[in-house]
Amino acid sequence: MHKSLGGSIFRNCFLVATLFSLSELAFAVSRPFPQHTIYTAGVIKPSRVTQSVLDDEVRAAYLAWKSRYLAATGSGQFYLDVHGGVWEPSAVTVSEAHGYAMTIVALMAGYDPDAKTIFDGLLRFARAHPSCANPNLMAWYEKRSGKAIVTGECYNATDGDLDIGFALLLADRQWGSAGAVDYKNEAKSVINASMQYTTNRKYWFVLRGDTGQDDMSSRTSDYMIDHFRSFANVTGGRTWPAVVDRSLAILASIQSTNSPVAGLVPDFVVRADSIPVPAKDNEFEGGSNGSYSYNACRVPLRLGIDYMLAGDTRDKAIVGKITTFMKLVTGGDVDQLVDGYHLDGTLIGTYSAMAFIAPLAVSATVDASNQVWLDDLWQKMMVEPIGADYFGDDLKLLSMISISGNYWAP
């Protein structure tokens, strides 16, 4: 990253910031990047670079990410272009990517003078592509039809809407809700719809989407514990705190019962209402539903962030087991990490994937004994440039923001 993007990006950044200074003043932010949030005592950062270098590396990654993935429709809307990705060639975006984009842009406000304009355009795009379940939720998949961008499939995906709701709370804190967009009210609309349509309200776990109250399956990467806490602060009551407790209980149960040696968690669980078990392969998405694969790889990110902010020891215990296994199976060599493991610890992956590497760096921050491991992971993240894969790059940038001390909860 440093050789290919470094000097020129920082010089360009200075010029952009100067040119748009009036825009920045017009949209003053309350928590501008960098924030240097005070995390839970004992949380560590990479030790081979200074804080200013960490911040600069986040800035450089953000500019590269923005240049590669953010796109405008020409009608005041913005979206994150997945460039087809793993989808069909006509794919434009998915709600998961849209939620990442809204969160990242809100966190980078104050550095990016156009953040509010982009954020509002992202919100307009989401509202222009509602799910068929509820207009406050986003259809999970959009594609090109000629020159138009249309909804490909209108059911929603839980993770995208949870991130969108959280991002709207960030926007309320950044810019306030007295302007053209009432971010707080928009957030409540998404949060309440998520509780109604994508949460099992008897057993308090998040569903995979609008799959109905009789569905007892769940996607572990949707356990966005810090989001649930923020939702609880806004809505009150015991609903979201109950989702926090049930999410962490499911993960701990799976580790203890189904992965006692490796301490891993699967992409999907079933029987989430009682004693959860890993889903069968090919039951929902792809062939690794019951393994630590391209969904579960996000669990260390989600729980690692929650530990940074809330200090919940349940987070630390769960990600600690995953970290211990990864250090053991690789012999402490981050270059040996691959993209997938069975719950017994045997390998199913063959590639080095940023979607696995970056979240493990977040979970490494929870304990000082992981310092060398964290430093090595950070170094590996820095030598792999943004631009290859929207999924891995989104997770990388979110991880960099959090690890550098610049993530915060609204």
Order of alpha helices (4+ residues) and beta strands (2+ residues): alpha-alpha-alpha-beta-beta-beta-alpha-alpha-beta-beta-alpha-alpha-beta-beta-beta-alpha-alpha-beta-beta-alpha-alpha-alpha-alpha-alpha
